[in-house]
Amino acid sequence: MLEFAPVTIDPRPIIGICWLTFFVAWFIAVLIYGGGGRRQTTAGSIGLRVMMLAAAYLSVRYGDSIRPLGDFTNTFAAAGAILCVAGLQFAIWARVTLGRSWGMPMAQHDSPELVTSGPYRLVRHPIYTALAAMLIGTSFVFPVAAIPCAATIVYMVFAAHREESDMEQRFPGYAEYRQRSKFIIPFLL
C-alpha cells in the first residue's frame, strides 16, 4: 500500500510575496491611472507608513523566534497565509475598481466621483478591509508583528471614519450609499 506524506507549504514566503505583489500592483496602478489627487501629508499618514515598515522589519528579523501557541502556530500560519492572499486579491480588485478616483487617504480630487461598484458594493472602505486582512494574516504567520499590525488597523479605522465625514460633504448621495453598504467588514460592520 502506498502512503503519501502530507505536503507542507511554508507560509512565510507567501506573506512576503503578497506584500511585494501589493506594492508592485500599486505602483503599476499609479502608472496606469495616475497618482490620485492632491495629497495632504499628516502625522497620521506618516505614522501609518512607519508602523507598516516596523511590522515588516519585525516579521523578517524576529518572525521565527516567537511561537506563542507552540505547534498550533503552524495552523494559524496557514490560515494567515490564506487570509493575506485573500486580502491582496480584494485590495487589487478595489484599486482597479477605483481607477482614477483613487487617492492616498484624504486626497483631494478636482472632480471626484463616488464609486459604488465592485467591492464598494460590499463595503465603503475595501482597501482598508483588504489591508486589515493582510495585516492580520501577517500577524498569524509572524506573531511578533501583531502590535504594529494592530496599531495600523486602529489607524485605518480612524482614517476611514474621517473619510466618511469628508465623503458626506462631497457627495449628496453618500448617506444613501452608507445605508446600503457596510463600513469595513462585508456583511457585518
C-alpha positions in Angstrom: 0.0 0.0 0.0 1.3 3.4 -1.0 1.5 6.1 1.7 1.8 9.7 0.8 3.5 12.2 3.1 1.5 15.3 3.7 2.7 18.3 1.7 3.5 21.3 3.8 4.0 24.7 2.4 6.0 27.3 4.3 3.7 30.3 4.7 6.5 32.8 5.4 7.4 33.4 1.8 3.7 33.6 0.9 3.4 36.7 3.1 6.5 38.3 1.6 5.2 37.6 -1.9 1.8 39.0 -1.1 3.3 42.3 0.2 5.7 42.6 -2.7 2.8 42.0 -5.1 0.7 44.6 -3.3 3.4 47.3 -3.7 4.1 46.4 -7.3 0.4 46.4 -8.1 0.0 49.8 -6.5 3.0 51.2 -8.4 1.6 49.8 -11.7 -1.9 51.3 -10.9 -0.3 54.7 -10.3 1.4 54.4 -13.7 -1.9 53.4 -15.4 -4.4 55.6 -13.6 -2.2 58.4 -12.2 -1.3 59.4 -8.6 -4.8 60.2 -7.4 -5.4 63.8 -6.4 -3.6 66.3 -4.2 -2.2 64.7 -1.1 -2.3 66.0 2.4 0.7 64.6 4.4 -0.3 64.3 8.0 1.5 62.9 11.1 -1.0 60.1 11.0 -0.2 59.1 7.4 3.5 59.2 8.2 2.8 57.1 11.3 0.9 54.6 9.2 3.9 54.1 6.9 6.3 53.8 9.9 4.1 51.2 11.6 3.8 49.2 8.3 7.6 49.3 8.0 8.0 48.3 11.6 5.7 45.3 11.1 7.7 44.2 8.1 11.0 44.6 9.8 9.9 42.8 12.9 8.4 40.0 10.8 11.6 39.4 8.9 14.0 39.9 11.7 12.3 38.1 14.6 9.5 36.2 12.9 10.8 32.8 13.6 11.8 33.4 17.2 8.3 33.7 18.7 5.8 30.8 18.6 3.2 31.7 21.2 0.9 28.8 20.6 3.6 26.1 20.1 2.7 23.6 17.3 -0.7 25.2 16.9 1.2 28.2 15.5 1.6 26.3 12.2 -2.2 26.1 11.8 -2.5 29.8 12.5 0.3 30.5 10.0 -1.5 28.5 7.2 -4.7 30.5 7.9 -2.7 33.7 8.0 -1.2 33.0 4.5 -4.7 32.3 3.1 -6.1 35.5 4.7 -3.2 37.5 3.3 -3.7 36.2 -0.2 -7.5 36.9 0.0 -6.7 40.4 1.3 -4.3 41.0 -1.6 -6.9 39.9 -4.1 -9.6 42.2 -2.5 -7.1 45.1 -2.5 -6.3 44.8 -6.1 -9.9 44.5 -7.1 -10.7 47.6 -5.1 -7.8 49.6 -6.6 -8.7 48.6 -10.2 -12.4 49.4 -9.5 -11.4 52.9 -8.2 -9.3 53.6 -11.3 -8.5 57.4 -11.5 -10.7 58.1 -8.4 -8.1 56.6 -6.1 -6.0 58.8 -3.9 -3.9 58.5 -0.8 -6.1 58.7 2.3 -7.7 62.1 2.4 -6.5 63.1 -1.1 -8.5 65.9 -2.8 -9.7 65.5 -6.4 -10.7 68.3 -8.7 -13.7 66.3 -10.0 -14.4 63.5 -7.5 -16.6 60.5 -8.4 -18.4 58.3 -5.9 -17.5 54.7 -6.7 -20.1 52.2 -5.5 -19.5 49.2 -7.8 -17.2 46.1 -7.4 -16.1 45.6 -3.8 -17.6 49.0 -3.0 -21.0 47.4 -3.1 -19.9 45.3 -0.1 -18.0 47.8 2.0 -17.3 51.5 1.8 -13.6 51.1 2.5 -12.5 47.9 0.8 -8.8 48.9 0.6 -8.7 49.3 4.4 -10.6 46.0 4.7 -8.0 44.3 2.4 -5.0 45.8 4.2 -6.5 44.7 7.6 -6.9 41.2 6.2 -3.3 41.2 5.0 -2.0 42.6 8.3 -4.0 40.0 10.4 -2.7 37.3 8.1 0.9 38.6 8.5 0.4 38.5 12.3 -0.8 34.9 12.2 2.4 33.9 10.4 4.7 36.3 12.2 3.2 36.9 15.7 5.9 39.4 16.6 4.3 41.8 14.1 0.9 41.7 15.9 1.4 45.0 17.8 2.4 47.2 14.9 -0.2 45.5 12.7 -2.9 46.1 15.3 -1.8 49.8 15.6 -2.0 50.1 11.8 -5.5 48.7 11.8 -6.7 51.1 14.5 -5.3 54.0 12.5 -7.0 52.7 9.3 -10.4 52.6 11.2 -9.8 56.1 12.4 -8.9 57.3 8.9 -12.0 55.6 7.5 -14.2 57.5 10.0 -12.6 60.7 9.0 -13.1 59.9 5.3 -16.8 59.2 6.0 -17.4 62.8 7.1 -15.4 64.1 4.1 -17.5 61.9 1.7 -20.7 63.1 3.3 -19.8 66.7 2.4 -18.6 65.9 -1.2 -21.3 63.6 -2.4 -25.0 64.3 -1.9 -25.9 60.6 -2.3 -23.4 59.3 0.2 -25.9 59.0 3.1 -28.0 56.6 0.9 -24.8 54.7 0.0 -24.0 54.3 3.7 -27.4 52.7 4.3 -26.9 50.0 1.7 -23.3 49.1 2.3 -21.2 48.1 5.3 -18.5 50.2 6.8 -15.4 47.9 6.7 -16.4 44.3 7.2 -18.5 42.7 4.4 -22.0 41.6 5.6 -21.2 42.5 9.2 -20.0 46.0 10.0 
